[in-house]
Amino acid sequence: MDDEDPDVLTIGRLAHRTGLPVRTLRFWSDEGAVPPVARSASGYRLYDAGSVARVELVRTLRELGLGLDDVCRVLSGRTTVAEAAEAHVAALDARIRSLKVSRAVLSTVAKRGSTAEETALMNRLARLSAVEREQIIDEFKEEVFGGLEDPRLRDRIRAYSVELPDDPAPEQVDAWIELAELVRDPGFRSRLRTWMELNTPVAGQARPPGASIWWARQVVQVVAEVREAGVAPEAPAAAEVLSELFGDTDRAAVLRSLEAGIEAQAERYRRLVARVRGQESSPDATEELHWLARALRAGEQA
């Protein structure tokens, strides 16, 4: 082929025609993506108009993120553009999920001011497999709920799960990190077990006083309205609220249950589970529960 022919392109002219650096074209040529169509008498690579089109295809596929090996497989006919695109979409999805996890971990680290050791732990917790996450929750369930005799509780716990979706939002990953740290804490498990024992009826007996506080949101709603009205927990009006809520129930038992739940961080646990699941959680009732505990203590001292 005559390298003086206007239809013949040296690598310099191909670079000028395509706007790409000579070194890039030389690399692609060496890898087989844009092979020369001939050699000059001096051994220089020569290209033609078809090479220009080939360079444009290689550039397009590379800009879309395909590796040069995949590009060569497309150009050689070993796979189609559609097949390569489908495989690359799957790879991108996996990469995006990984980046979301990384972003969530780094966001949590920045928010907490975590140490290097804490950062490493959070990263491990965030990247656990579904099986590993399930194992953490199962061990937690067995220690906290195992052996409790309430059949309704057993049915709920059997169906209980905390699962991250395949493509979790950053706030779900953040909530999972916090929840995993919490349920792996022996102190938290022990406190939650104590609280559960105070709230779980023994066979043949009625539900313990105060158990309904944690499951009946109307109790929290009543207290929220009273707090918003500016009623102090030690005020006479607070005593009227307690009578409305509990009647002649053993209030000392109610207070024990309530304080055990506060100490166990049951409200924090409930909200974290909802966030991991991507559910709309009811408002944080921590302040209402503290108000109620103060009102009950004030009633005992009256």
N, C-alpha and C positions, 0 to 999 in steps of 0.2 A: 504494500500500500504506500502510495506517495505521500510523504508528510507535507508536501507543498500543496496538495489537493485542498481546496477550500472546505470540502466536506469532511476532511480529516482534522481531528483536534488533538493537539498535544495536551499534556496534563495542565500546562499553563493556560492554554486557551479554554480548556474545559472549566478550569477554575474561574476564568473571567466570565464565561457564559453562564455559569450557575451561581456565582457569587460566593463560592465556598473556598476556604484556604486550600492551597496545594497539599499541605501536609494531611488534611482530612481526607482528600481524595486519594492520596497515596496509601493511607491506612486502609480505607475502604477497598481499594484495589488489592492490596496485599491480603486482605481477609476474604476476598472472593465476591464481595458485594457488587463492585463495579470493575470487573476485569477489563483489561484493554482488549480491543478487537484485533489489534495487530501490534507489531513492533517496527520501528524504523530501522534503517540499515545500521544506525548507530546504537540500536538496542533500546531506544526510548519508547515509552508506552504511547500508543495512539488510540484515539477514541472516535466515535462518530455520533450522528444525531441521536441514534438509539441510546447511546450512553448518557446523553443529556436527560432523556426521559427516565432512564434507570436511576440516575442520581437524584432526580426529583422524588421518585418513589421511595428511595432509601431515606432521603431527608425527611419526608413525611412520616414514615414509619418510626424513624428515630425520635422525631419530635413528639410522637404519641407515646414514646417510652419503651418501644420494643427494643430488645437487645439485638446486637448485630448478628448473633447466631440465628435468632428467629427471623430476622430480615433475610438472611441468606437462604433459609429454608423456604420462605415465601418465593423468593426470586428463582430458586431452583425447581419450583413446582412440587416440593415435598409436602407442602401444606398450602392452604389458601389464606388470603388476607383475612377472611371471616373467621376461620379457625384460629389463626394467630391472635386476632382481636379478642375472641371469646376467652382464650387462655389468659391474655393480658388483663382483661377485665377482672377475672377471678384473682389474679395476682395483685391488681390494684386494690380490690376490695379488702384483701387480707392486709395489705400495707396500710390502707386507710384505717382499718380497725386497730392495727398496732399503733398507728400515730395517735389515734384518739385516746388509747390507753396511756401512751407516753404523755400526752398533753394533760390528761386528768391527774396523773401522778405528779408531774411537775407543778401543776396548779396547786395541788394539795401541799406539796413541799413548800412552795412559796408562801402559801397562806399560813401554814403552821410554823414556818421557820425551822424545818426539820434538820436534824443532824445527818451525817453521811450514813450512819447505821440505820436510822429510821427510814431514810430514803430507800436504802437497799431492801428493807423489809417491805415497805409499801409497794415497791416495784414487783417483788416476788408475789405478794398477795394479789396484785392486780392482774398478773399474768398466769395465775393458776388455771388449769384446765377445768372444764365443767365437772369432771369426776372428782378432782381434788377439792373444788369448792363444795360439792355435795358431801364429801367425807367430813369436812370441817363442820358443816351444819348438822350432819347425822350424829357426830360425837357430842356436839353441844346439846342436841335434843335428848340424847340418852342420859346425859348427866343431869340436865335440868328437869326434864319431864318424866324420866323413866321411873316406873314403879308407882306413880300416882294412880289412885283407884277410880277416879271419875271416868266412866265410860265415854261421856261426851268429849271430855278432854282428850282421851286416847284417840278417838276418831278424828278430832281436829289435828292432833299432832301427826297422825299417820299420813294425813293429806297435806301436811305443812311442808312447804319448800320455799327456798330463796334462790331464785335463778336469775342470772344475768342473761339478757337476750344475746343472740349472736352478734348483733351490732349495737352495743350499749351506748347510750349518750354519756358524755363526760361526767355529768352529775350522778349517773348511776354507778359508774366506776368509782367515783369519789366516795359515794355512800357504801359501796361494797368494801372498799379498803377500811373505812371506819368501822363497819359492822364486823368484818373479819377480825380486826384487832380487838373489838369488844368481846365477841363470843369466845375468843381464844384465851381471854383473861380469866384465870381460875377464881379470882376474887369476885368478878362479875357473875360467873356461873354459880358460885356459892350463894351470893346475895339473891339472885333470881330464884334459885331453888327454895330458899327460905320463904320468899314472897309467895311462890307457887303453893307451897305447903300450907301457908296461912289462908290461901284463897281456894283450895281444892277440898270439896266435901269428902268426908270418909263415907264408905258404903253405909247406907241406911240413915244418914244424917242430912240435915238441911245444909244449904250453901252457907259458908261462914259469913258472919257480918262483915260488911265492907268490901266483899268480893266484887259487887256490882259496880263499884266506883270506876274500876278500870275498864269495864266493858260497856257501861251505859253512858254514852256521851252527853245525855241530857243533864246528868249531874254536873259535868264540866260546864255546860251551857248556862245552867242556873248560876253557878259561881261566877262565870265570866260576866254575866249581866249585873250581879251584885257588886263585883269589883269595879265595873265601869261606872256604876252609880256612886262609887267612892266610899262604900261601906267597909270599915276596918274589921278585921277578923275578931277583934276583942269587943266590938260594939254590940249593944243589945239586939240590933237588927240582925246581926250574924247568928245569934242564938235562934232567932225565928227561922232563919234559913235552914239551920241544922234540924230543927223540928220538922220542917217541911220535907226535908230530904230523907231523914232517918227515923222519924217517929220515936218509938220506944226501943229501937234497936240498941244493942250493947255498944255504946259509942267508944268505950275503951278498946273493944275488939276492932271496931272500924278504924280507930286511930293506929293500932298496931299494924293492921294490913296496909293502911295508907303510907305510914312511915317506912315500912319494909319496901314498898314499891318505889318510893322516892329514892331510898338508899340504893336500891338495885338498878336505878336508872331505867325503869321499865318504859317510861315515856320516850326516852331517847331511842331505846331499842325498837319500839313500835314504829317510830317515824323513819328510822334507818331502813327497816324491812320494806316499808311502803316505797321509799325512794329507790331502793335497789330494784324493786318490781316495776318501777315506772308508774306507780299508782298515785292518784291524787290523795295526799295525806290530809287528814283533818288538822286543824291548827294545833300548834304546840300548846299543850295544856299544863306545862310545868308550873307556871305561875299560879294557875287556878288550884292545882293540887297542893302547893305550898300554902296558899291562903286557907284552904280547907283544913289542912293539918294544924295551922295556927288557931283557927276557930275551934277546932275540937279540943286542943290543949287548953285554950282559954275556958272552954265549957267545963273541963275537968276541975279547973282551979276555982271556978265560981262557987 
